[in-house]
Amino acid sequence: MTRARTSPSATPWRPAQGRVVCVGETMAALAPDPPNTLRGAERLRLSVAGAESNVAMYLADHGIDVAWLSALGDDPLGHRVRAAVAAPGVDVSHVRMDPHRPTGLLVKDPDPAGTRVHYYRRGSAASALGPDLLDGPPVRTASLLHLTGITPALSESCRRLVTEALAAEPGDRPYAVSFDVNHRAALWPDGTAQAVLRELADRADIVFVGLDEAQVLWGGRLTAPEVRALLPRPRVLVVKDGANAATAFGDDGAVTVPTPRATVVEAVGAGDAFAAGFLAGLMRGATITDALRLGHITAASALQVAADHGPLPDPREMAALLALSAREWEERATPSPSARSAR
């Protein structure tokens, strides 16, 4: 078992205090209820799904001031999505309701081997987002802008949005940028994702990437330190190794925290929850160890529900988990095959 390595008093670099703004598409989502294969389902549940809004909702759950910035169709699904994202306390007042383009839709097809997701998002309202979004509120007053590698795959204007958000050198931007690689192969023409996502990720201040997706993108036998060598510029790089561990590389080297055991109902959304927990820790000045632990705790909340957004543990329970010794934490972290690909 890999042990966490850090000084309990060590605090990492963190963004300036202020609002977090998450930018990206959120869709209406249909899934069998109860979770089953789509063909055998008698009833479908309607919810919402979007990587960036997942992060925003979990940040709000953690008490972080956060806004979600996007576009939705001015249609019943769009209004439902907007209300759902707002419910935990996310500011959605700057979301554009487009009267000419629809809200995107996805359909989940759960299976013991993994959930398949079918997308109906071409020509959606969010696909028309562009770099003009960066010129006004709430981005200009943000302390941290959170983006993912999904957005640049949606359209040329969406790629310009992400490229321009990362154009300036870190430290010269009015905000820090957090970037989750979030590789979605179906959205990218063959052979294009590798270079684009590496270039974008290496220009961010904080980066999240799964070891498995890094291996798909940049080399089948990559280790976490080798991913760091490929992405040397971010102030903080988090490499998530599924049910095994997560490693954060920062100014003071690498810190690894094992993944605690968790019941897996549905794995989709756990990576977004992890990012939100880690960012919440950073924003509050936590140690890298505690930020990684908070990422794991938040991810477990997503794993244990069929929807992308599940309830956090009681604050007293979270505090008790953060207070565990390294040995006590490791005792909770035996990998389970069912959770191995969850993050």
C-alpha positions, 0 to 999 in steps of 0.5 A, spaced: 500 500 500 502 506 498 503 511 504 501 518 504 507 523 504 507 530 506 508 534 512 502 535 516 503 542 516 505 543 509 500 547 505 500 547 497 500 553 493 492 555 492 488 560 488 487 567 491 480 567 495 474 568 491 469 565 487 470 559 482 467 559 475 465 552 472 464 553 464 461 547 460 455 544 457 450 540 462 445 536 458 439 532 461 440 525 462 435 519 462 437 512 465 433 506 467 430 506 474 432 502 478 439 501 474 439 496 469 440 495 462 436 500 458 433 494 454 430 491 460 428 498 463 420 499 464 422 506 467 427 512 466 429 517 471 430 524 468 436 528 471 442 532 469 449 530 467 455 535 466 462 535 468 463 542 470 456 543 473 458 536 477 464 540 480 460 546 481 454 543 485 459 539 489 463 545 491 457 548 493 456 542 497 462 544 500 460 551 502 465 554 496 462 560 492 461 558 485 458 559 479 456 555 473 457 558 466 454 555 460 448 555 455 442 551 455 436 551 450 430 555 452 426 549 452 423 544 458 429 540 459 433 547 459 429 550 465 430 543 468 437 543 468 438 550 470 434 549 476 437 542 478 444 545 478 442 551 482 439 547 487 445 546 491 447 553 491 450 554 485 449 561 481 446 560 475 444 567 473 449 568 467 447 561 464 444 563 457 437 560 455 438 560 447 431 560 443 434 557 437 438 551 439 436 545 444 439 542 450 443 536 449 441 529 452 444 523 454 442 516 455 445 511 460 445 504 459 448 501 465 451 494 465 456 490 469 462 491 465 461 498 465 456 504 463 455 506 456 453 513 454 449 515 448 449 522 446 445 527 443 448 533 443 450 536 436 448 543 435 446 544 442 446 551 445 452 549 449 456 548 442 455 555 440 459 557 446 465 562 444 471 566 447 466 572 448 464 568 455 471 570 458 470 578 457 464 579 462 462 577 469 462 572 472 469 570 469 473 577 470 471 577 477 473 569 478 479 567 482 479 560 479 476 558 472 474 550 472 474 547 465 475 540 462 477 537 456 470 536 453 469 543 452 474 544 446 471 537 443 464 540 442 465 545 436 471 550 433 468 556 438 468 552 444 475 550 442 477 557 442 474 559 448 478 554 452 484 556 448 483 563 449 482 562 457 489 558 457 493 563 452 496 567 457 502 565 462 500 562 469 500 568 473 499 573 468 491 571 467 486 575 472 484 568 475 487 561 476 485 555 471 483 548 473 483 543 467 480 536 468 483 532 462 476 528 461 478 525 455 471 523 451 474 519 445 467 519 441 467 526 441 474 527 438 476 525 430 481 520 430 488 522 432 487 529 434 486 529 442 493 527 444 496 533 442 490 538 443 489 535 450 496 535 452 497 542 450 491 545 454 493 541 460 500 543 460 498 551 460 493 550 466 495 551 474 491 545 476 490 539 472 486 532 474 488 526 469 486 519 470 492 514 469 488 510 465 486 516 460 493 518 460 495 511 458 490 511 452 492 518 450 500 518 451 503 511 452 500 505 455 505 504 460 506 511 463 506 511 471 504 517 475 511 520 475 512 520 467 505 523 467 508 529 471 514 529 466 509 530 460 506 535 464 511 539 467 508 546 468 502 546 472 503 548 479 499 542 481 498 536 477 493 530 480 494 523 477 488 519 479 489 511 479 482 509 480 481 504 486 488 504 488 490 511 489 491 519 487 498 522 487 498 530 487 505 533 484 506 540 487 512 545 489 514 540 494 514 533 490 509 528 490 504 526 495 500 519 494 493 518 498 490 511 497 483 510 495 478 508 500 473 502 499 466 504 496 460 501 494 459 502 487 452 503 484 454 508 478 461 510 477 460 516 472 461 523 475 466 520 481 472 524 477 468 530 477 466 529 485 474 528 486 476 534 483 471 538 487 473 535 493 480 537 492 479 544 489 475 545 496 481 543 500 485 547 496 481 553 496 481 552 504 488 552 505 488 544 506 494 540 506 495 536 500 494 530 504 487 533 506 485 535 499 486 528 496 482 525 502 477 530 501 477 528 493 476 521 495 471 522 500 467 527 495 468 521 489 465 516 494 458 520 494 458 520 487 459 512 486 454 510 491 448 513 487 445 512 480 445 520 479 452 524 478 451 528 484 450 525 491 449 527 498 456 528 502 457 525 508 455 529 515 460 534 516 462 531 523 464 524 519 468 528 514 472 531 519 473 524 523 475 522 516 480 527 515 483 526 522 485 519 521 492 517 521 495 515 515 495 508 517 488 508 519 486 511 512 490 505 509 486 500 513 480 503 509 483 503 502 483 496 500 482 496 492 476 492 490 475 490 483 468 493 482 471 500 483 477 499 480 475 504 474 471 509 478 475 515 477 
